[in-house]
Structure formats: structure tokens, C-alpha cells
Amino acid sequence: MKTVCETLRVAWSNIAARAAGSPSRARGRPPLPDRELVEDIKAVIAETPTYGYRRVHAILRRNARKDGRSWPNAKRV
């Protein structure tokens, strides 16, 4: 293994850790359930199929604001 690491110019400790299969720790918060958001997006697209994601997000934001809810993140739309 030492020869392979020297040839690839990779640290031996990195290869040993990967070979041991040390699990990576999950980062960040868990994803939010998207079922309701997907249903809302499909409803908007069914009404206006020529709209792009920016207009769809604007409609979702407007509807959420009207209902007093928080609007979805544009990156999730």
C-alpha cells in the first residue's frame, strides 16, 4: 500500500481511513417533506404550462403570503 500511495501522491492515512470504512457524519438539518410543495407546483404548472420556474416561484410566494404562510425557498422550486 505504501508504494501505491507514493505513486499516487496520496497520504497513507487517508487511504487507511477509507479502507476501514469510517462512516461520514451527516451534516446540516434533515430535508423538509416536499409532497405539499410538489403538489402546489404541479397545480400552478397545470394552470399555466408556459411559465418557467421563476414565475412559478413568484406565484407560490404570492399564494403563501396571501394565506399567511412562509413561502418556499427558490432553490427548492
C-alpha atoms as an extended CHARMM CRD file, in Angstrom:
* protein
*
        77  EXT
         1         1  MET       CA              0.0000000000        0.0000000000        0.0000000000  PROA      1               0.0000000000
         2         2  LYS       CA              2.9160000000        2.3210000000        0.6790000000  PROA      2               0.0000000000
         3         3  THR       CA              4.1180000000        2.0740000000       -2.9280000000  PROA      3               0.0000000000
         4         4  VAL       CA              0.6480000000        2.8030000000       -4.2990000000  PROA      4               0.0000000000
         5         5  CYS       CA              0.2620000000        5.8460000000       -2.0490000000  PROA      5               0.0000000000
         6         6  GLU       CA              3.6620000000        7.1820000000       -3.0470000000  PROA      6               0.0000000000
         7         7  THR       CA              2.8900000000        6.6580000000       -6.7360000000  PROA      7               0.0000000000
         8         8  LEU       CA             -0.4580000000        8.4360000000       -6.4870000000  PROA      8               0.0000000000
         9         9  ARG       CA              0.9620000000       11.0590000000       -4.1100000000  PROA      9               0.0000000000
        10        10  VAL       CA             -1.7910000000       10.4340000000       -1.6170000000  PROA      10              0.0000000000
        11        11  ALA       CA             -1.4370000000       10.3210000000        2.1530000000  PROA      11              0.0000000000
        12        12  TRP       CA             -1.3860000000        6.7830000000        3.5300000000  PROA      12              0.0000000000
        13        13  SER       CA             -3.6030000000        7.8170000000        6.4600000000  PROA      13              0.0000000000
        14        14  ASN       CA             -6.3320000000        8.9360000000        4.0720000000  PROA      14              0.0000000000
        15        15  ILE       CA             -6.3150000000        5.6090000000        2.2320000000  PROA      15              0.0000000000
        16        16  ALA       CA             -6.2720000000        3.6590000000        5.5010000000  PROA      16              0.0000000000
        17        17  ALA       CA             -9.2660000000        5.6070000000        6.8340000000  PROA      17              0.0000000000
        18        18  ARG       CA            -11.2500000000        4.9790000000        3.6460000000  PROA      18              0.0000000000
        19        19  ALA       CA            -10.3390000000        1.3000000000        3.6550000000  PROA      19              0.0000000000
        20        20  ALA       CA            -11.5140000000        0.9980000000        7.2600000000  PROA      20              0.0000000000
        21        21  GLY       CA            -14.8830000000        2.3200000000        6.1380000000  PROA      21              0.0000000000
        22        22  SER       CA            -15.2710000000        5.0100000000        8.7290000000  PROA      22              0.0000000000
        23        23  PRO       CA            -18.7870000000        6.4050000000        8.2150000000  PROA      23              0.0000000000
        24        24  SER       CA            -19.0910000000       10.0450000000        7.3170000000  PROA      24              0.0000000000
        25        25  ARG       CA            -21.1380000000       12.1680000000        9.6430000000  PROA      25              0.0000000000
        26        26  ALA       CA            -24.3440000000       13.6470000000        8.2510000000  PROA      26              0.0000000000
        27        27  ARG       CA            -24.2580000000       17.4370000000        8.1580000000  PROA      27              0.0000000000
        28        28  GLY       CA            -26.9660000000       20.0380000000        8.2370000000  PROA      28              0.0000000000
        29        29  ARG       CA            -30.5990000000       19.6650000000        9.0470000000  PROA      29              0.0000000000
        30        30  PRO       CA            -32.7890000000       16.9400000000        7.5590000000  PROA      30              0.0000000000
        31        31  PRO       CA            -34.6420000000       17.8080000000        4.3500000000  PROA      31              0.0000000000
        32        32  LEU       CA            -38.1840000000       19.0730000000        4.5830000000  PROA      32              0.0000000000
        33        33  PRO       CA            -41.0110000000       16.9460000000        3.2020000000  PROA      33              0.0000000000
        34        34  ASP       CA            -41.6870000000       18.0410000000       -0.3650000000  PROA      34              0.0000000000
        35        35  ARG       CA            -45.0470000000       16.4110000000       -1.0740000000  PROA      35              0.0000000000
        36        36  GLU       CA            -47.1250000000       19.5550000000       -0.4820000000  PROA      36              0.0000000000
        37        37  LEU       CA            -44.6790000000       21.7400000000       -2.3780000000  PROA      37              0.0000000000
        38        38  VAL       CA            -44.6580000000       19.3810000000       -5.3690000000  PROA      38              0.0000000000
        39        39  GLU       CA            -48.4710000000       19.3220000000       -5.4000000000  PROA      39              0.0000000000
        40        40  ASP       CA            -48.5660000000       23.1360000000       -5.3510000000  PROA      40              0.0000000000
        41        41  ILE       CA            -46.0090000000       23.3340000000       -8.1720000000  PROA      41              0.0000000000
        42        42  LYS       CA            -47.9660000000       20.8410000000      -10.2850000000  PROA      42              0.0000000000
        43        43  ALA       CA            -51.1680000000       22.8050000000       -9.7160000000  PROA      43              0.0000000000
        44        44  VAL       CA            -49.5410000000       26.0560000000      -10.8790000000  PROA      44              0.0000000000
        45        45  ILE       CA            -47.9970000000       24.3470000000      -13.9130000000  PROA      45              0.0000000000
        46        46  ALA       CA            -51.3540000000       22.7820000000      -14.8270000000  PROA      46              0.0000000000
        47        47  GLU       CA            -52.9200000000       26.2610000000      -14.8990000000  PROA      47              0.0000000000
        48        48  THR       CA            -50.0540000000       27.9570000000      -16.7390000000  PROA      48              0.0000000000
        49        49  PRO       CA            -47.8510000000       25.4130000000      -18.5400000000  PROA      49              0.0000000000
        50        50  THR       CA            -45.7140000000       28.0300000000      -20.2990000000  PROA      50              0.0000000000
        51        51  TYR       CA            -44.4280000000       29.5910000000      -17.0760000000  PROA      51              0.0000000000
        52        52  GLY       CA            -40.8440000000       28.9490000000      -16.0290000000  PROA      52              0.0000000000
        53        53  TYR       CA            -39.5290000000       28.2840000000      -12.5540000000  PROA      53              0.0000000000
        54        54  ARG       CA            -39.1650000000       31.9680000000      -11.6960000000  PROA      54              0.0000000000
        55        55  ARG       CA            -42.7950000000       32.7690000000      -12.4040000000  PROA      55              0.0000000000
        56        56  VAL       CA            -43.9250000000       29.5780000000      -10.6740000000  PROA      56              0.0000000000
        57        57  HSD       CA            -41.9380000000       30.5720000000       -7.5920000000  PROA      57              0.0000000000
        58        58  ALA       CA            -43.4520000000       34.0720000000       -7.7040000000  PROA      58              0.0000000000
        59        59  ILE       CA            -46.9630000000       32.6060000000       -7.7880000000  PROA      59              0.0000000000
        60        60  LEU       CA            -46.1800000000       30.2120000000       -4.9330000000  PROA      60              0.0000000000
        61        61  ARG       CA            -44.7150000000       33.0750000000       -2.9070000000  PROA      61              0.0000000000
        62        62  ARG       CA            -47.7490000000       35.2670000000       -3.5980000000  PROA      62              0.0000000000
        63        63  ASN       CA            -50.1890000000       32.5000000000       -2.6180000000  PROA      63              0.0000000000
        64        64  ALA       CA            -48.2740000000       31.7120000000        0.5670000000  PROA      64              0.0000000000
        65        65  ARG       CA            -48.1320000000       35.3710000000        1.5440000000  PROA      65              0.0000000000
        66        66  LYS       CA            -51.8680000000       35.6750000000        0.9350000000  PROA      66              0.0000000000
        67        67  ASP       CA            -52.5300000000       32.6410000000        3.1820000000  PROA      67              0.0000000000
        68        68  GLY       CA            -50.1560000000       33.8870000000        5.8900000000  PROA      68              0.0000000000
        69        69  ARG       CA            -47.6700000000       31.0240000000        5.4260000000  PROA      69              0.0000000000
        70        70  SER       CA            -43.9450000000       31.2110000000        4.8650000000  PROA      70              0.0000000000
        71        71  TRP       CA            -43.0590000000       30.8630000000        1.1890000000  PROA      71              0.0000000000
        72        72  PRO       CA            -40.7930000000       28.1750000000       -0.2160000000  PROA      72              0.0000000000
        73        73  ASN       CA            -37.1240000000       28.7000000000       -0.8840000000  PROA      73              0.0000000000
        74        74  ALA       CA            -36.4610000000       29.4340000000       -4.5670000000  PROA      74              0.0000000000
        75        75  LYS       CA            -33.7930000000       26.7300000000       -4.6380000000  PROA      75              0.0000000000
        76        76  ARG       CA            -36.3850000000       24.1000000000       -3.7050000000  PROA      76              0.0000000000
        77        77  VAL       CA            -38.7610000000       25.1400000000       -6.5020000000  PROA      77              0.0000000000
